[in-house]
Amino acid sequence: MKTVTLELASVDDVKRRVLDAFKGKKQKARISFTSPELLWKVLTAKRWDLLRAMAGRGPMTIREAARRVSRDVKAVHSDVHAMLACGLLDKTKNGRIEFRFDAVHVDFTLRAA
């Protein structure tokens, strides 16, 4: 099973992992956000539903994704482009969209202000 971890990380943490990857250290699949607010702004409830419907299903058209979540194609189109921009979804050579993971793990700790 291919799992991606969504996490909170500073820019410095991400840079350090990139440098480690260039040195040959194996890295897990991660998508990092700089704040919980940004994570929740990008991953709305409807986008979570879309990821769930696409997980492990391979490339599909936006129309197929919209059908799977019983939503309007235009609304799903907007959500898809937001998730493409942050790296959650990929676009294939033939224009289909793909969430290339079977599962999502969310990893962060909320601390007192």
N, CA, C and O atoms as CSV, one atom per row, in Angstrom:
chain,resi,resn,atom,element,x,y,z
A,1,MET,N,N,0.850,-1.173,0.000
A,1,MET,CA,C,0.000,0.000,0.000
A,1,MET,C,C,0.894,1.234,0.000
A,1,MET,O,O,1.828,1.337,0.795
A,2,LYS,N,N,0.598,2.163,-0.896
A,2,LYS,CA,C,1.339,3.415,-0.966
A,2,LYS,C,C,0.609,4.466,-0.134
A,2,LYS,O,O,-0.542,4.809,-0.403
A,3,THR,N,N,1.308,4.967,0.881
A,3,THR,CA,C,0.726,5.954,1.787
A,3,THR,C,C,1.512,7.252,1.691
A,3,THR,O,O,2.741,7.235,1.630
A,4,VAL,N,N,0.809,8.370,1.677
A,4,VAL,CA,C,1.431,9.686,1.736
A,4,VAL,C,C,1.144,10.263,3.115
A,4,VAL,O,O,0.049,10.104,3.655
A,5,THR,N,N,2.142,10.936,3.675
A,5,THR,CA,C,1.981,11.592,4.962
A,5,THR,C,C,1.830,13.093,4.741
A,5,THR,O,O,2.677,13.728,4.114
A,6,LEU,N,N,0.748,13.646,5.261
A,6,LEU,CA,C,0.558,15.096,5.265
A,6,LEU,C,C,1.046,15.582,6.612
A,6,LEU,O,O,0.658,15.046,7.650
A,7,GLU,N,N,1.894,16.589,6.601
A,7,GLU,CA,C,2.511,17.026,7.841
A,7,GLU,C,C,2.672,18.534,7.884
A,7,GLU,O,O,2.545,19.227,6.874
A,8,LEU,N,N,2.955,19.020,9.080
A,8,LEU,CA,C,3.357,20.409,9.259
A,8,LEU,C,C,4.870,20.408,9.343
A,8,LEU,O,O,5.454,19.634,10.102
A,9,ALA,N,N,5.507,21.271,8.566
A,9,ALA,CA,C,6.964,21.335,8.568
A,9,ALA,C,C,7.400,22.729,8.144
A,9,ALA,O,O,6.753,23.389,7.331
A,10,SER,N,N,8.504,23.150,8.715
A,10,SER,CA,C,9.062,24.445,8.327
A,10,SER,C,C,9.772,24.308,6.980
A,10,SER,O,O,10.065,23.201,6.529
A,11,VAL,N,N,10.037,25.430,6.357
A,11,VAL,CA,C,10.777,25.437,5.099
A,11,VAL,C,C,12.158,24.820,5.322
A,11,VAL,O,O,12.651,24.086,4.465
A,12,ASP,N,N,12.781,25.109,6.457
A,12,ASP,CA,C,14.093,24.538,6.756
A,12,ASP,C,C,14.046,23.016,6.867
A,12,ASP,O,O,14.961,22.332,6.408
A,13,ASP,N,N,12.982,22.484,7.477
A,13,ASP,CA,C,12.829,21.023,7.566
A,13,ASP,C,C,12.733,20.396,6.179
A,13,ASP,O,O,13.346,19.363,5.909
A,14,VAL,N,N,11.970,21.022,5.319
A,14,VAL,CA,C,11.805,20.494,3.965
A,14,VAL,C,C,13.127,20.570,3.211
A,14,VAL,O,O,13.497,19.622,2.518
A,15,LYS,N,N,13.838,21.680,3.336
A,15,LYS,CA,C,15.146,21.812,2.674
A,15,LYS,C,C,16.107,20.732,3.153
A,15,LYS,O,O,16.853,20.160,2.359
A,16,ARG,N,N,16.086,20.455,4.454
A,16,ARG,CA,C,16.984,19.432,5.006
A,16,ARG,C,C,16.652,18.061,4.416
A,16,ARG,O,O,17.558,17.294,4.090
A,17,ARG,N,N,15.362,17.748,4.277
A,17,ARG,CA,C,14.977,16.464,3.690
A,17,ARG,C,C,15.383,16.378,2.217
A,17,ARG,O,O,15.798,15.320,1.744
A,18,VAL,N,N,15.264,17.488,1.500
A,18,VAL,CA,C,15.674,17.509,0.094
A,18,VAL,C,C,17.167,17.233,-0.007
A,18,VAL,O,O,17.598,16.441,-0.845
A,19,LEU,N,N,17.957,17.881,0.840
A,19,LEU,CA,C,19.405,17.644,0.828
A,19,LEU,C,C,19.734,16.199,1.174
A,19,LEU,O,O,20.630,15.606,0.574
A,20,ASP,N,N,19.025,15.636,2.126
A,20,ASP,CA,C,19.223,14.226,2.474
A,20,ASP,C,C,18.894,13.319,1.291
A,20,ASP,O,O,19.588,12.332,1.045
A,21,ALA,N,N,17.833,13.659,0.561
A,21,ALA,CA,C,17.456,12.861,-0.612
A,21,ALA,C,C,18.553,12.924,-1.669
A,21,ALA,O,O,18.867,11.915,-2.301
A,22,PHE,N,N,19.135,14.105,-1.861
A,22,PHE,CA,C,20.229,14.237,-2.826
A,22,PHE,C,C,21.457,13.439,-2.395
A,22,PHE,O,O,22.262,13.030,-3.232
A,23,LYS,N,N,21.598,13.220,-1.105
A,23,LYS,CA,C,22.711,12.412,-0.586
A,23,LYS,C,C,22.412,10.915,-0.650
A,23,LYS,O,O,23.241,10.087,-0.273
A,24,GLY,N,N,21.210,10.582,-1.135
A,24,GLY,CA,C,20.858,9.178,-1.301
A,24,GLY,C,C,20.051,8.576,-0.169
A,24,GLY,O,O,19.763,7.379,-0.184
A,25,LYS,N,N,19.676,9.392,0.823
A,25,LYS,CA,C,18.870,8.865,1.924
A,25,LYS,C,C,17.424,8.721,1.463
A,25,LYS,O,O,16.820,9.672,0.966
A,26,LYS,N,N,16.886,7.535,1.634
A,26,LYS,CA,C,15.509,7.249,1.204
A,26,LYS,C,C,14.527,8.106,1.999
A,26,LYS,O,O,14.649,8.252,3.216
A,27,GLN,N,N,13.558,8.664,1.291
A,27,GLN,CA,C,12.546,9.528,1.901
A,27,GLN,C,C,11.166,8.907,1.721
A,27,GLN,O,O,10.884,8.277,0.701
A,28,LYS,N,N,10.324,9.090,2.708
A,28,LYS,CA,C,8.935,8.656,2.594
A,28,LYS,C,C,8.158,9.697,1.800
A,28,LYS,O,O,8.581,10.849,1.700
A,29,ALA,N,N,7.025,9.295,1.236
A,29,ALA,CA,C,6.174,10.232,0.504
A,29,ALA,C,C,5.539,11.185,1.504
A,29,ALA,O,O,4.821,10.759,2.409
A,30,ARG,N,N,5.805,12.476,1.338
A,30,ARG,CA,C,5.291,13.500,2.246
A,30,ARG,C,C,4.832,14.712,1.458
A,30,ARG,O,O,5.384,15.047,0.410
A,31,ILE,N,N,3.816,15.354,1.986
A,31,ILE,CA,C,3.413,16.667,1.498
A,31,ILE,C,C,3.339,17.539,2.740
A,31,ILE,O,O,2.591,17.251,3.674
A,32,SER,N,N,4.122,18.607,2.739
A,32,SER,CA,C,4.264,19.443,3.930
A,32,SER,C,C,3.512,20.755,3.784
A,32,SER,O,O,3.440,21.348,2.707
A,33,PHE,N,N,2.959,21.182,4.903
A,33,PHE,CA,C,2.278,22.467,5.004
A,33,PHE,C,C,2.953,23.247,6.121
A,33,PHE,O,O,3.407,22.658,7.103
A,34,THR,N,N,3.024,24.556,5.982
A,34,THR,CA,C,3.720,25.376,6.979
A,34,THR,C,C,2.874,25.698,8.199
A,34,THR,O,O,3.403,26.144,9.217
A,35,SER,N,N,1.548,25.475,8.111
A,35,SER,CA,C,0.680,25.766,9.255
A,35,SER,C,C,-0.573,24.901,9.176
A,35,SER,O,O,-0.957,24.450,8.097
A,36,PRO,N,N,-1.214,24.671,10.332
A,36,PRO,CA,C,-2.479,23.935,10.294
A,36,PRO,C,C,-3.546,24.686,9.496
A,36,PRO,O,O,-4.382,24.076,8.830
A,37,GLU,N,N,-3.504,26.012,9.573
A,37,GLU,CA,C,-4.490,26.820,8.841
A,37,GLU,C,C,-4.379,26.580,7.327
A,37,GLU,O,O,-5.391,26.474,6.634
A,38,LEU,N,N,-3.151,26.498,6.828
A,38,LEU,CA,C,-2.949,26.244,5.401
A,38,LEU,C,C,-3.411,24.836,5.030
A,38,LEU,O,O,-4.041,24.642,3.991
A,39,LEU,N,N,-3.103,23.867,5.868
A,39,LEU,CA,C,-3.538,22.492,5.618
A,39,LEU,C,C,-5.060,22.434,5.500
A,39,LEU,O,O,-5.581,21.838,4.557
A,40,TRP,N,N,-5.778,23.044,6.444
A,40,TRP,CA,C,-7.249,23.001,6.421
A,40,TRP,C,C,-7.836,23.882,5.324
A,40,TRP,O,O,-8.946,23.629,4.856
A,41,LYS,N,N,-7.107,24.910,4.910
A,41,LYS,CA,C,-7.578,25.732,3.793
A,41,LYS,C,C,-7.524,24.927,2.490
A,41,LYS,O,O,-8.440,24.996,1.670
A,42,VAL,N,N,-6.456,24.177,2.312
A,42,VAL,CA,C,-6.303,23.371,1.104
A,42,VAL,C,C,-7.202,22.140,1.145
A,42,VAL,O,O,-7.819,21.789,0.140
A,43,LEU,N,N,-7.279,21.491,2.291
A,43,LEU,CA,C,-8.017,20.231,2.392
A,43,LEU,C,C,-9.378,20.433,3.053
A,43,LEU,O,O,-9.586,20.092,4.217
A,44,THR,N,N,-10.275,20.985,2.288
A,44,THR,CA,C,-11.646,21.156,2.759
A,44,THR,C,C,-12.321,19.785,2.842
A,44,THR,O,O,-11.783,18.795,2.346
A,45,ALA,N,N,-13.471,19.732,3.454
A,45,ALA,CA,C,-14.203,18.462,3.585
A,45,ALA,C,C,-14.512,17.852,2.215
A,45,ALA,O,O,-14.408,16.638,2.043
A,46,LYS,N,N,-14.883,18.667,1.261
A,46,LYS,CA,C,-15.212,18.143,-0.070
A,46,LYS,C,C,-13.970,17.633,-0.785
A,46,LYS,O,O,-14.053,16.679,-1.559
A,47,ARG,N,N,-12.829,18.250,-0.541
A,47,ARG,CA,C,-11.586,17.763,-1.149
A,47,ARG,C,C,-11.142,16.450,-0.510
A,47,ARG,O,O,-10.598,15.578,-1.187
A,48,TRP,N,N,-11.376,16.313,0.803
A,48,TRP,CA,C,-11.108,15.024,1.456
A,48,TRP,C,C,-11.959,13.938,0.808
A,48,TRP,O,O,-11.465,12.844,0.533
A,49,ASP,N,N,-13.227,14.232,0.563
A,49,ASP,CA,C,-14.113,13.264,-0.087
A,49,ASP,C,C,-13.580,12.878,-1.463
A,49,ASP,O,O,-13.620,11.712,-1.855
A,50,LEU,N,N,-13.086,13.862,-2.178
A,50,LEU,CA,C,-12.530,13.621,-3.505
A,50,LEU,C,C,-11.293,12.720,-3.425
A,50,LEU,O,O,-11.155,11.783,-4.211
A,51,LEU,N,N,-10.398,13.003,-2.479
A,51,LEU,CA,C,-9.214,12.142,-2.306
A,51,LEU,C,C,-9.625,10.714,-1.972
A,51,LEU,O,O,-9.068,9.758,-2.511
A,52,ARG,N,N,-10.592,10.574,-1.089
A,52,ARG,CA,C,-11.075,9.240,-0.700
A,52,ARG,C,C,-11.613,8.493,-1.917
A,52,ARG,O,O,-11.362,7.298,-2.075
A,53,ALA,N,N,-12.343,9.185,-2.764
A,53,ALA,CA,C,-12.923,8.556,-3.952
A,53,ALA,C,C,-11.866,8.198,-4.994
A,53,ALA,O,O,-12.073,7.288,-5.796
A,54,MET,N,N,-10.744,8.901,-4.989
A,54,MET,CA,C,-9.704,8.678,-5.984
A,54,MET,C,C,-8.588,7.756,-5.501
A,54,MET,O,O,-7.839,7.222,-6.319
A,55,ALA,N,N,-8.464,7.560,-4.208
A,55,ALA,CA,C,-7.351,6.786,-3.640
A,55,ALA,C,C,-7.318,5.372,-4.216
A,55,ALA,O,O,-8.299,4.630,-4.159
A,56,GLY,N,N,-6.159,5.025,-4.771
A,56,GLY,CA,C,-5.952,3.687,-5.300
A,56,GLY,C,C,-6.716,3.353,-6.561
A,56,GLY,O,O,-6.726,2.194,-6.976
A,57,ARG,N,N,-7.357,4.329,-7.186
A,57,ARG,CA,C,-8.209,4.059,-8.350
A,57,ARG,C,C,-7.521,4.342,-9.690
A,57,ARG,O,O,-8.088,4.048,-10.742
A,58,GLY,N,N,-6.312,4.906,-9.667
A,58,GLY,CA,C,-5.612,5.206,-10.913
A,58,GLY,C,C,-6.117,6.485,-11.560
A,58,GLY,O,O,-6.997,7.160,-11.026
A,59,PRO,N,N,-5.544,6.814,-12.727
A,59,PRO,CA,C,-5.927,8.050,-13.423
A,59,PRO,C,C,-7.387,8.031,-13.855
A,59,PRO,O,O,-7.937,6.989,-14.214
A,60,MET,N,N,-8.000,9.215,-13.811
A,60,MET,CA,C,-9.393,9.352,-14.247
A,60,MET,C,C,-9.616,10.782,-14.725
A,60,MET,O,O,-8.813,11.678,-14.465
A,61,THR,N,N,-10.710,10.968,-15.420
A,61,THR,CA,C,-11.080,12.314,-15.867
A,61,THR,C,C,-11.709,13.076,-14.694
A,61,THR,O,O,-12.149,12.472,-13.716
A,62,ILE,N,N,-11.745,14.374,-14.803
A,62,ILE,CA,C,-12.409,15.181,-13.783
A,62,ILE,C,C,-13.897,14.831,-13.740
A,62,ILE,O,O,-14.505,14.813,-12.670
A,63,ARG,N,N,-14.468,14.560,-14.886
A,63,ARG,CA,C,-15.885,14.183,-14.947
A,63,ARG,C,C,-16.130,12.893,-14.149
A,63,ARG,O,O,-17.119,12.792,-13.424
A,64,GLU,N,N,-15.225,11.906,-14.284
A,64,GLU,CA,C,-15.357,10.655,-13.529
A,64,GLU,C,C,-15.209,10.914,-12.032
A,64,GLU,O,O,-15.956,10.356,-11.227
A,65,ALA,N,N,-14.251,11.755,-11.657
A,65,ALA,CA,C,-14.071,12.088,-10.243
A,65,ALA,C,C,-15.332,12.745,-9.685
A,65,ALA,O,O,-15.769,12.423,-8.580
A,66,ALA,N,N,-15.913,13.664,-10.449
A,66,ALA,CA,C,-17.144,14.345,-10.021
A,66,ALA,C,C,-18.285,13.342,-9.861
A,66,ALA,O,O,-19.072,13.441,-8.920
A,67,ARG,N,N,-18.374,12.381,-10.775
A,67,ARG,CA,C,-19.416,11.360,-10.685
A,67,ARG,C,C,-19.250,10.528,-9.413
A,67,ARG,O,O,-20.233,10.196,-8.751
A,68,ARG,N,N,-18.010,10.194,-9.079
A,68,ARG,CA,C,-17.753,9.358,-7.897
A,68,ARG,C,C,-18.162,10.042,-6.592
A,68,ARG,O,O,-18.520,9.370,-5.625
A,69,VAL,N,N,-18.112,11.363,-6.562
A,69,VAL,CA,C,-18.482,12.089,-5.336
A,69,VAL,C,C,-19.839,12.783,-5.463
A,69,VAL,O,O,-20.239,13.540,-4.579
A,70,SER,N,N,-20.535,12.523,-6.554
A,70,SER,CA,C,-21.875,13.092,-6.799
A,70,SER,C,C,-21.883,14.609,-6.673
A,70,SER,O,O,-22.703,15.194,-5.967
A,71,ARG,N,N,-20.934,15.228,-7.386
A,71,ARG,CA,C,-20.835,16.690,-7.365
A,71,ARG,C,C,-20.794,17.236,-8.783
A,71,ARG,O,O,-20.566,16.503,-9.745
A,72,ASP,N,N,-21.019,18.530,-8.889
A,72,ASP,CA,C,-20.963,19.254,-10.153
A,72,ASP,C,C,-19.528,19.249,-10.692
A,72,ASP,O,O,-18.577,19.455,-9.937
A,73,VAL,N,N,-19.379,19.016,-11.984
A,73,VAL,CA,C,-18.053,18.947,-12.613
A,73,VAL,C,C,-17.276,20.257,-12.431
A,73,VAL,O,O,-16.071,20.239,-12.180
A,74,LYS,N,N,-17.966,21.379,-12.557
A,74,LYS,CA,C,-17.292,22.680,-12.436
A,74,LYS,C,C,-16.708,22.873,-11.030
A,74,LYS,O,O,-15.595,23.379,-10.887
A,75,ALA,N,N,-17.448,22.477,-10.001
A,75,ALA,CA,C,-16.957,22.601,-8.623
A,75,ALA,C,C,-15.775,21.665,-8.391
A,75,ALA,O,O,-14.794,22.050,-7.754
A,76,VAL,N,N,-15.860,20.453,-8.898
A,76,VAL,CA,C,-14.763,19.497,-8.748
A,76,VAL,C,C,-13.539,19.989,-9.515
A,76,VAL,O,O,-12.408,19.818,-9.061
A,77,HIS,N,N,-13.764,20.596,-10.669
A,77,HIS,CA,C,-12.664,21.159,-11.459
A,77,HIS,C,C,-11.863,22.156,-10.622
A,77,HIS,O,O,-10.632,22.121,-10.633
A,78,SER,N,N,-12.538,23.034,-9.905
A,78,SER,CA,C,-11.854,24.018,-9.043
A,78,SER,C,C,-11.067,23.318,-7.944
A,78,SER,O,O,-9.924,23.685,-7.673
A,79,ASP,N,N,-11.665,22.316,-7.309
A,79,ASP,CA,C,-10.973,21.578,-6.253
A,79,ASP,C,C,-9.762,20.831,-6.794
A,79,ASP,O,O,-8.710,20.803,-6.156
A,80,VAL,N,N,-9.907,20.229,-7.965
A,80,VAL,CA,C,-8.794,19.491,-8.574
A,80,VAL,C,C,-7.624,20.426,-8.830
A,80,VAL,O,O,-6.479,20.074,-8.546
A,81,HIS,N,N,-7.894,21.610,-9.360
A,81,HIS,CA,C,-6.794,22.527,-9.660
A,81,HIS,C,C,-6.105,23.035,-8.386
A,81,HIS,O,O,-4.895,23.259,-8.390
A,82,ALA,N,N,-6.849,23.214,-7.319
A,82,ALA,CA,C,-6.230,23.598,-6.046
A,82,ALA,C,C,-5.320,22.471,-5.541
A,82,ALA,O,O,-4.241,22.733,-5.008
A,83,MET,N,N,-5.753,21.227,-5.707
A,83,MET,CA,C,-4.941,20.098,-5.232
A,83,MET,C,C,-3.786,19.778,-6.173
A,83,MET,O,O,-2.769,19.239,-5.736
A,84,LEU,N,N,-3.923,20.098,-7.452
A,84,LEU,CA,C,-2.788,19.980,-8.374
A,84,LEU,C,C,-1.703,20.992,-7.994
A,84,LEU,O,O,-0.514,20.677,-8.018
A,85,ALA,N,N,-2.123,22.199,-7.647
A,85,ALA,CA,C,-1.181,23.269,-7.322
A,85,ALA,C,C,-0.323,22.945,-6.097
A,85,ALA,O,O,0.833,23.360,-6.027
A,86,CYS,N,N,-0.876,22.211,-5.137
A,86,CYS,CA,C,-0.096,21.908,-3.933
A,86,CYS,C,C,0.531,20.522,-3.975
A,86,CYS,O,O,1.165,20.106,-3.005
A,87,GLY,N,N,0.368,19.802,-5.073
A,87,GLY,CA,C,1.037,18.516,-5.220
A,87,GLY,C,C,0.276,17.310,-4.708
A,87,GLY,O,O,0.820,16.206,-4.688
A,88,LEU,N,N,-0.966,17.494,-4.295
A,88,LEU,CA,C,-1.755,16.346,-3.844
A,88,LEU,C,C,-2.186,15.463,-5.004
A,88,LEU,O,O,-2.218,14.239,-4.876
A,89,LEU,N,N,-2.512,16.069,-6.123
A,89,LEU,CA,C,-2.900,15.320,-7.314
A,89,LEU,C,C,-1.858,15.522,-8.408
A,89,LEU,O,O,-1.134,16.517,-8.423
A,90,ASP,N,N,-1.801,14.574,-9.305
A,90,ASP,CA,C,-0.931,14.674,-10.477
A,90,ASP,C,C,-1.786,14.649,-11.733
A,90,ASP,O,O,-2.902,14.130,-11.734
A,91,LYS,N,N,-1.247,15.215,-12.793
A,91,LYS,CA,C,-1.918,15.183,-14.090
A,91,LYS,C,C,-1.082,14.284,-15.002
A,91,LYS,O,O,0.135,14.446,-15.093
A,92,THR,N,N,-1.738,13.339,-15.673
A,92,THR,CA,C,-1.027,12.424,-16.558
A,92,THR,C,C,-0.797,13.079,-17.915
A,92,THR,O,O,-1.342,14.144,-18.206
A,93,LYS,N,N,0.010,12.433,-18.731
A,93,LYS,CA,C,0.307,12.964,-20.066
A,93,LYS,C,C,-0.948,13.106,-20.922
A,93,LYS,O,O,-1.031,13.991,-21.773
A,94,ASN,N,N,-1.925,12.230,-20.690
A,94,ASN,CA,C,-3.143,12.312,-21.493
A,94,ASN,C,C,-4.226,13.164,-20.836
A,94,ASN,O,O,-5.387,13.111,-21.243
A,95,GLY,N,N,-3.848,13.968,-19.799
A,95,GLY,CA,C,-4.763,14.941,-19.218
A,95,GLY,C,C,-5.660,14.435,-18.111
A,95,GLY,O,O,-6.509,15.178,-17.619
A,96,ARG,N,N,-5.491,13.190,-17.708
A,96,ARG,CA,C,-6.287,12.672,-16.590
A,96,ARG,C,C,-5.649,13.099,-15.272
A,96,ARG,O,O,-4.491,13.514,-15.231
A,97,ILE,N,N,-6.415,12.991,-14.211
A,97,ILE,CA,C,-5.906,13.345,-12.888
A,97,ILE,C,C,-5.727,12.061,-12.087
A,97,ILE,O,O,-6.405,11.059,-12.313
A,98,GLU,N,N,-4.780,12.127,-11.131
A,98,GLU,CA,C,-4.507,10.926,-10.345
A,98,GLU,C,C,-4.060,11.290,-8.934
A,98,GLU,O,O,-3.240,12.188,-8.740
A,99,PHE,N,N,-4.606,10.589,-7.966
A,99,PHE,CA,C,-4.083,10.597,-6.610
A,99,PHE,C,C,-3.350,9.281,-6.499
A,99,PHE,O,O,-3.978,8.229,-6.376
A,100,ARG,N,N,-2.026,9.322,-6.539
A,100,ARG,CA,C,-1.245,8.099,-6.721
A,100,ARG,C,C,-0.999,7.307,-5.448
A,100,ARG,O,O,-0.105,6.461,-5.401
A,101,PHE,N,N,-1.772,7.572,-4.435
A,101,PHE,CA,C,-1.624,6.856,-3.170
A,101,PHE,C,C,-2.894,6.085,-2.835
A,101,PHE,O,O,-3.985,6.407,-3.306
A,102,ASP,N,N,-2.720,5.060,-2.008
A,102,ASP,CA,C,-3.856,4.262,-1.545
A,102,ASP,C,C,-4.389,4.777,-0.215
A,102,ASP,O,O,-5.534,4.513,0.153
A,103,ALA,N,N,-3.543,5.518,0.504
A,103,ALA,CA,C,-3.912,5.968,1.844
A,103,ALA,C,C,-3.232,7.290,2.169
A,103,ALA,O,O,-2.211,7.651,1.583
A,104,VAL,N,N,-3.835,8.006,3.131
A,104,VAL,CA,C,-3.292,9.279,3.616
A,104,VAL,C,C,-3.109,9.165,5.125
A,104,VAL,O,O,-4.013,8.734,5.842
A,105,HIS,N,N,-1.920,9.558,5.597
A,105,HIS,CA,C,-1.658,9.642,7.033
A,105,HIS,C,C,-1.415,11.112,7.341
A,105,HIS,O,O,-0.597,11.758,6.686
A,106,VAL,N,N,-2.121,11.647,8.335
A,106,VAL,CA,C,-1.933,13.040,8.731
A,106,VAL,C,C,-1.151,13.048,10.037
A,106,VAL,O,O,-1.525,12.377,10.999
A,107,ASP,N,N,-0.050,13.820,10.064
A,107,ASP,CA,C,0.851,13.782,11.209
A,107,ASP,C,C,1.230,15.194,11.644
A,107,ASP,O,O,2.040,15.857,10.995
A,108,PHE,N,N,0.639,15.645,12.745
A,108,PHE,CA,C,1.074,16.895,13.355
A,108,PHE,C,C,0.543,16.953,14.791
A,108,PHE,O,O,-0.404,16.256,15.156
A,109,THR,N,N,1.175,17.792,15.574
A,109,THR,CA,C,0.810,17.958,16.975
A,109,THR,C,C,0.333,19.387,17.205
A,109,THR,O,O,0.996,20.343,16.801
A,110,LEU,N,N,-0.793,19.523,17.840
A,110,LEU,CA,C,-1.328,20.836,18.195
A,110,LEU,C,C,-0.858,21.179,19.597
A,110,LEU,O,O,-1.095,20.419,20.535
A,111,ARG,N,N,-0.197,22.309,19.746
A,111,ARG,CA,C,0.324,22.724,21.050
A,111,ARG,C,C,-0.387,23.996,21.521
A,111,ARG,O,O,-0.943,24.748,20.720
A,112,ALA,N,N,-0.357,24.211,22.807
A,112,ALA,CA,C,-0.944,25.416,23.383
A,112,ALA,C,C,-0.233,26.644,22.839
A,112,ALA,O,O,0.970,26.608,22.581
A,113,ALA,N,N,-0.967,27.718,22.667
A,113,ALA,CA,C,-0.395,28.962,22.114
A,113,ALA,C,C,0.476,29.662,23.136
A,113,ALA,O,O,1.037,30.719,22.848
